């Protein structure tokens, strides 16, 4: 394995610990700071908007300036945003820090490109799910720590501890090597991405699937806290199970053909919605949260399929457009979840289930099976 990929994996493992200490608890903390369910949905939608706006310019810059500088910049912005959230004493300042943290999503497209270039003999899908697995391996620990600390000392201390972990993660990522920028033949340039119909059709499917899979997630912590009367420590344990599920499912699904793994990831999130909706106790919720671990692998496997439609010199921008649409789901789904929660806290689960079933049908109808080729022949996958 490439040495830089190991350093990157270590940095992601540490970041996974820090981020998972607070990320899925944030709807509960927003409630403590005085936000209503609809306001929480709007704030999380704005967070999704901040994430969405970054991917295309970041992908373009990673193609032009290089991937390593963009990765280091993302790590630094994430650290500064976490410090701001830790220092916040009111909802307004906290939301400012939260939105700044959302901008760190620009890491996704340079990370995808860097991983693809550093993967060696691995398939793109396997390399991406490995990266996802290392992040989520760390994230198994974070909710256990965050839930316990929040119960004992309050949420602000959680953010300070996470910021300290991010310092170590940032140091680790500085050890990755720079990569040469990919170029195309100026006399025979690849087709423009916006003229690549197969690529654009896949992006439409990917957006719908990501949106459907995210609908049951944003307010589940509030549902468990308010309707099921679970403690923050218990919710933290469930969130840890989700990250454990992500780690295991990423390992398993990453070995499969990309479309197959993409479909199984959707099925796992559908099962999460069923268990949260109809589950009668903590055991059922635990199974549901483990299966929620299929969400991140399905996102990774969706993005991995992009590589088969584009030239390597377009990787950053192509991944950036895919990540933009994936993140757009986090912009639109939380307000919908907030409205559904206000009408009936459990309504978001059957709604999501219907949408996911539709997404599975669209995937089967419109997405071809991926061709698994060795890296030296990857350009044969491009079918414009």
C-alpha positions as CSV (number, residue, x, y, z in Angstrom):
1,X,0.0,0.0,0.0
2,X,1.2,3.6,-0.7
3,X,2.8,5.1,2.3
4,X,0.8,8.3,1.9
5,X,-2.4,6.4,1.9
6,X,-1.4,5.0,5.4
7,X,-0.7,8.5,6.7
8,X,-4.1,9.6,5.2
9,X,-5.8,6.7,6.8
10,X,-4.3,7.6,10.2
11,X,-5.4,11.2,9.9
12,X,-8.9,10.1,9.0
13,X,-9.0,7.7,11.9
14,X,-8.3,10.5,14.3
15,X,-10.7,12.9,12.6
16,X,-13.4,10.2,12.8
17,X,-12.9,10.1,16.6
18,X,-13.2,13.9,16.9
19,X,-16.0,14.5,14.5
20,X,-18.2,11.7,15.7
21,X,-18.0,13.1,19.3
22,X,-20.3,15.9,18.3
23,X,-21.7,15.7,14.8
24,X,-24.8,13.5,15.3
25,X,-25.4,15.1,18.7
26,X,-25.7,18.5,17.2
27,X,-29.5,18.5,16.7
28,X,-29.8,17.8,20.5
29,X,-27.4,20.6,21.3
30,X,-29.2,23.0,18.9
31,X,-32.4,22.1,20.9
32,X,-30.6,23.0,24.1
33,X,-29.6,26.3,22.6
34,X,-33.2,27.1,22.0
35,X,-33.9,26.0,18.4
36,X,-37.3,24.5,17.5
37,X,-37.6,21.3,15.4
38,X,-38.3,23.3,12.3
39,X,-35.4,25.7,13.1
40,X,-33.1,22.7,13.6
41,X,-34.2,21.4,10.2
42,X,-33.4,24.8,8.6
43,X,-30.1,25.1,10.3
44,X,-29.0,21.6,9.3
45,X,-30.3,22.5,5.8
46,X,-28.0,25.5,5.8
47,X,-25.2,23.3,7.0
48,X,-25.9,21.1,4.0
49,X,-25.9,24.1,1.8
50,X,-22.4,25.1,3.1
51,X,-21.3,21.6,2.3
52,X,-22.8,21.6,-1.2
53,X,-21.3,24.9,-2.4
54,X,-17.7,23.8,-1.9
55,X,-17.3,20.6,-4.0
56,X,-17.1,21.9,-7.5
57,X,-14.7,24.7,-6.9
58,X,-12.6,22.4,-4.7
59,X,-12.5,19.7,-7.4
60,X,-11.5,22.3,-10.0
61,X,-8.7,23.7,-7.7
62,X,-7.4,20.2,-6.9
63,X,-7.1,19.5,-10.6
64,X,-5.2,22.8,-11.1
65,X,-3.3,23.4,-7.8
66,X,-2.8,19.8,-6.6
67,X,-4.7,17.6,-4.1
68,X,-2.3,17.8,-1.0
69,X,-2.7,21.6,-0.5
70,X,-6.5,21.3,-0.6
71,X,-6.5,18.4,1.9
72,X,-4.3,20.3,4.4
73,X,-6.5,23.4,4.0
74,X,-9.6,21.4,4.8
75,X,-8.1,20.0,7.9
76,X,-7.2,23.5,9.1
77,X,-10.6,25.0,8.5
78,X,-12.2,22.1,10.4
79,X,-10.0,22.8,13.4
80,X,-10.9,26.5,13.4
81,X,-14.6,25.8,13.1
82,X,-14.6,23.4,16.0
83,X,-12.8,25.9,18.2
84,X,-15.5,28.5,17.3
85,X,-18.3,26.1,18.2
86,X,-16.6,25.3,21.5
87,X,-16.3,29.0,22.3
88,X,-19.9,29.8,21.3
89,X,-22.2,30.9,24.2
90,X,-25.3,31.5,22.1
91,X,-27.1,30.0,19.1
92,X,-26.0,32.6,16.6
93,X,-22.2,32.1,17.2
94,X,-22.6,28.3,17.3
95,X,-24.4,28.3,14.0
96,X,-21.6,30.4,12.5
97,X,-19.1,27.8,13.6
98,X,-21.3,25.0,12.4
99,X,-21.6,26.6,8.9
100,X,-17.9,27.1,8.8
101,X,-17.4,23.4,9.6
102,X,-19.8,22.6,6.8
103,X,-17.4,24.3,4.4
104,X,-14.8,21.6,5.2
105,X,-16.8,19.3,2.9
106,X,-14.6,20.7,0.2
107,X,-12.2,17.9,1.3
108,X,-14.3,15.3,-0.4
109,X,-13.3,15.7,-4.1
110,X,-9.5,16.2,-3.5
111,X,-9.7,13.2,-1.1
112,X,-11.5,11.1,-3.7
113,X,-8.9,12.1,-6.4
114,X,-6.0,11.6,-4.0
115,X,-7.2,8.1,-3.0
116,X,-7.9,7.1,-6.6
117,X,-4.4,8.1,-7.6
118,X,-2.7,6.4,-4.6
119,X,-4.7,3.2,-4.7
120,X,-2.1,1.1,-6.5
121,X,-3.6,-2.2,-7.7
122,X,-6.8,-1.8,-5.8
123,X,-10.1,-1.0,-7.6
124,X,-11.4,2.6,-7.1
125,X,-14.4,1.2,-5.1
126,X,-12.1,-0.8,-2.8
127,X,-9.8,2.2,-2.2
128,X,-12.6,4.6,-1.4
129,X,-14.4,2.2,0.9
130,X,-11.0,1.6,2.7
131,X,-10.7,5.3,3.3
132,X,-14.3,5.4,4.5
133,X,-13.6,2.4,6.8
134,X,-10.6,4.1,8.5
135,X,-12.6,7.3,9.2
136,X,-15.5,5.3,10.5
137,X,-13.3,3.0,12.5
138,X,-12.3,6.0,14.5
139,X,-15.9,7.2,14.6
140,X,-16.9,4.1,16.5
141,X,-15.2,5.6,19.6
142,X,-16.3,9.2,19.3
143,X,-20.0,8.9,20.2
144,X,-19.2,6.8,23.3
145,X,-16.8,9.5,24.5
146,X,-19.0,12.4,23.4
147,X,-22.2,11.1,24.9
148,X,-20.5,10.4,28.3
149,X,-18.7,13.8,28.4
150,X,-21.9,15.6,27.4
151,X,-23.9,13.9,30.1
152,X,-21.2,14.7,32.8
153,X,-19.9,18.1,31.7
154,X,-22.1,19.5,28.9
155,X,-21.6,19.8,25.2
156,X,-19.1,22.7,25.1
157,X,-16.4,20.4,26.6
158,X,-17.0,17.9,23.9
159,X,-16.0,20.5,21.2
160,X,-12.8,21.4,23.0
161,X,-11.7,17.8,23.3
162,X,-12.6,17.2,19.6
163,X,-10.5,20.2,18.6
164,X,-7.5,18.8,20.5
165,X,-7.8,15.5,18.5
166,X,-8.0,17.5,15.3
167,X,-4.6,19.0,16.0
168,X,-3.1,15.5,15.9
169,X,-5.1,14.6,12.8
170,X,-3.8,17.7,11.0
171,X,-0.2,16.9,11.9
172,X,-0.7,13.4,10.4
173,X,-2.1,14.7,7.1
174,X,0.9,16.9,6.5
175,X,3.0,13.8,6.0
176,X,1.3,12.7,2.8
177,X,3.2,13.2,-0.4
178,X,2.3,15.5,-3.2
179,X,0.9,14.0,-6.4
180,X,1.6,15.1,-10.0
181,X,-1.3,16.8,-11.7
182,X,-3.0,14.7,-14.4
183,X,-3.0,16.2,-17.9
184,X,-4.9,15.4,-21.1
185,X,-3.6,15.5,-24.7
186,X,-4.3,19.1,-25.8
187,X,-4.8,17.9,-29.4
188,X,-7.4,15.3,-28.2
189,X,-9.2,16.7,-25.2
190,X,-11.9,14.6,-23.4
191,X,-15.6,15.5,-23.9
192,X,-16.8,18.3,-21.5
193,X,-18.5,16.9,-18.4
194,X,-21.7,18.8,-19.1
195,X,-21.9,17.0,-22.5
196,X,-21.3,13.6,-21.1
197,X,-24.9,12.2,-21.0
198,X,-24.1,8.9,-19.2
199,X,-22.2,10.7,-16.5
200,X,-25.1,13.3,-16.0
201,X,-27.7,10.5,-15.9
202,X,-25.8,8.7,-13.2
203,X,-25.5,12.0,-11.2
204,X,-29.3,12.3,-11.3
205,X,-29.7,8.8,-9.9
206,X,-27.0,9.4,-7.3
207,X,-28.7,12.6,-6.0
208,X,-32.1,10.9,-5.6
209,X,-30.6,7.9,-3.8
210,X,-28.5,10.1,-1.4
211,X,-31.5,12.3,-0.7
212,X,-33.8,9.4,0.1
213,X,-31.2,7.7,2.3
214,X,-30.6,10.9,4.4
215,X,-34.3,11.7,5.1
216,X,-34.6,9.4,8.2
217,X,-31.3,10.6,9.8
218,X,-31.1,14.3,10.8
219,X,-33.7,14.2,13.6
220,X,-33.3,10.6,14.8
221,X,-31.3,11.7,17.8
222,X,-34.2,14.0,18.8
223,X,-36.7,11.2,18.3
224,X,-34.8,8.9,20.5
225,X,-34.2,11.6,23.1
226,X,-37.8,13.1,23.2
227,X,-40.1,10.2,22.1
228,X,-38.1,7.2,23.4
229,X,-36.6,9.0,26.4
230,X,-33.1,7.7,25.9
231,X,-30.1,9.3,27.7
232,X,-27.4,11.0,25.7
233,X,-25.0,8.2,26.7
234,X,-27.3,5.6,25.3
235,X,-27.8,7.6,22.1
236,X,-24.0,7.8,21.9
237,X,-23.8,4.1,22.1
238,X,-26.3,3.7,19.2
239,X,-24.4,6.2,17.1
240,X,-21.2,4.2,17.8
241,X,-23.0,1.2,16.5
242,X,-23.8,3.1,13.3
243,X,-20.1,3.9,12.8
244,X,-19.2,0.2,13.6
245,X,-21.7,-0.8,11.0
246,X,-20.1,1.6,8.6
247,X,-16.7,0.2,9.2
248,X,-17.9,-3.4,8.7
249,X,-20.2,-2.7,5.8
250,X,-17.6,-0.6,4.0
251,X,-15.2,-3.6,4.3
252,X,-17.8,-6.0,3.0
253,X,-19.5,-3.8,0.3
254,X,-16.1,-2.6,-1.0
255,X,-15.2,-6.1,-2.1
256,X,-18.4,-6.3,-4.3
257,X,-19.1,-4.9,-7.7
258,X,-19.8,-1.2,-7.2
259,X,-23.5,-1.2,-8.2
260,X,-24.2,-4.2,-6.1
261,X,-22.7,-2.6,-3.1
262,X,-24.6,0.6,-3.9
263,X,-27.9,-1.3,-3.9
264,X,-27.1,-3.2,-0.7
265,X,-26.2,0.1,1.1
266,X,-29.7,1.5,0.1
267,X,-31.3,-1.7,1.5
268,X,-29.5,-1.3,4.8
269,X,-30.7,2.3,5.3
270,X,-34.2,1.2,4.4
271,X,-34.0,-1.4,7.2
272,X,-32.8,1.3,9.6
273,X,-36.0,3.3,8.8
274,X,-38.1,0.2,9.5
275,X,-36.4,-0.6,12.8
276,X,-36.6,3.0,14.1
277,X,-40.3,3.3,13.0
278,X,-41.5,-0.1,14.3
279,X,-38.9,-1.1,16.8
280,X,-40.2,-1.7,20.3
281,X,-37.0,-1.4,22.3
282,X,-33.3,-0.6,22.5
283,X,-32.3,-3.9,20.9
284,X,-34.3,-3.1,17.7
285,X,-32.9,0.4,17.7
286,X,-29.4,-1.1,18.0
287,X,-29.9,-3.3,14.9
288,X,-31.3,-0.3,13.0
289,X,-28.3,1.9,13.8
290,X,-25.8,-0.8,12.9
291,X,-27.6,-1.1,9.5
292,X,-27.5,2.7,9.1
293,X,-23.8,2.1,8.6
294,X,-24.7,1.3,5.0
295,X,-25.2,5.0,4.3
296,X,-21.5,6.1,4.0
297,X,-20.5,3.1,1.9
298,X,-23.3,3.7,-0.5
299,X,-22.1,7.4,-0.9
300,X,-18.6,6.2,-1.5
301,X,-19.6,3.5,-3.9
302,X,-21.8,6.0,-5.7
303,X,-18.9,8.4,-6.2
304,X,-16.6,5.5,-7.1
305,X,-18.7,4.7,-10.2
306,X,-18.1,8.2,-11.5
307,X,-14.5,7.2,-12.5
308,X,-15.8,4.9,-15.2
309,X,-17.4,7.8,-17.1
310,X,-14.6,10.4,-17.2
311,X,-11.0,11.1,-18.2
312,X,-8.4,11.0,-15.4
313,X,-7.6,14.7,-16.0
314,X,-11.2,15.5,-15.1
315,X,-11.3,13.5,-11.8
316,X,-11.3,16.4,-9.4
317,X,-14.1,18.3,-11.1
318,X,-16.1,15.1,-11.9
319,X,-15.9,13.9,-8.2
320,X,-16.7,17.5,-7.1
321,X,-19.9,17.5,-9.1
322,X,-20.9,14.1,-7.7
323,X,-20.1,15.2,-4.1
324,X,-22.1,18.4,-4.7
325,X,-25.2,16.4,-5.5
326,X,-24.5,14.0,-2.6
327,X,-24.2,16.9,-0.3
328,X,-27.3,18.6,-1.8
329,X,-29.2,15.8,-0.1
330,X,-28.1,17.1,3.2
331,X,-29.4,20.5,2.3
332,X,-32.9,19.4,1.3
333,X,-33.5,16.4,3.5
334,X,-33.2,18.1,7.0
335,X,-36.0,20.7,6.3
336,X,-38.3,17.9,5.1
337,X,-37.4,15.9,8.2
338,X,-38.1,18.9,10.4
339,X,-41.6,19.4,8.8
340,X,-42.4,15.7,9.1
341,X,-41.2,15.6,12.7
342,X,-43.4,18.5,13.6
343,X,-46.4,16.8,12.2
344,X,-45.6,13.4,13.7
345,X,-42.1,12.5,15.0
346,X,-42.3,9.0,13.4
347,X,-43.5,10.2,10.0
348,X,-40.0,10.6,8.6
349,X,-39.4,6.9,8.7
350,X,-42.2,5.6,6.4
351,X,-41.6,8.6,4.1
352,X,-37.9,7.7,3.8
353,X,-38.8,4.0,3.3
354,X,-40.9,4.8,0.2
355,X,-38.3,7.1,-1.2
356,X,-35.5,4.5,-0.8
357,X,-37.6,1.8,-2.4
358,X,-38.1,4.1,-5.4
359,X,-34.3,4.8,-5.4
360,X,-33.5,1.1,-5.6
361,X,-35.9,0.7,-8.5
362,X,-34.3,3.6,-10.4
363,X,-30.8,2.2,-9.7
364,X,-31.8,-1.2,-11.1
365,X,-33.3,0.4,-14.2
366,X,-30.7,3.1,-15.0
367,X,-27.3,2.2,-13.6
368,X,-25.2,-0.5,-15.4
369,X,-23.0,-2.9,-13.6
370,X,-19.5,-1.6,-13.2
371,X,-16.6,-3.1,-15.1
372,X,-13.8,-4.2,-12.9
373,X,-10.5,-3.6,-14.7
374,X,-6.9,-3.3,-13.5
375,X,-5.6,0.3,-13.0
376,X,-3.4,0.3,-16.1
377,X,-6.5,-0.4,-18.2
378,X,-8.9,2.0,-16.4
379,X,-9.2,4.3,-19.4
380,X,-11.0,1.5,-21.2
381,X,-13.9,2.1,-18.7
382,X,-14.6,5.5,-20.2
383,X,-17.6,5.3,-22.5
384,X,-18.6,8.8,-23.6
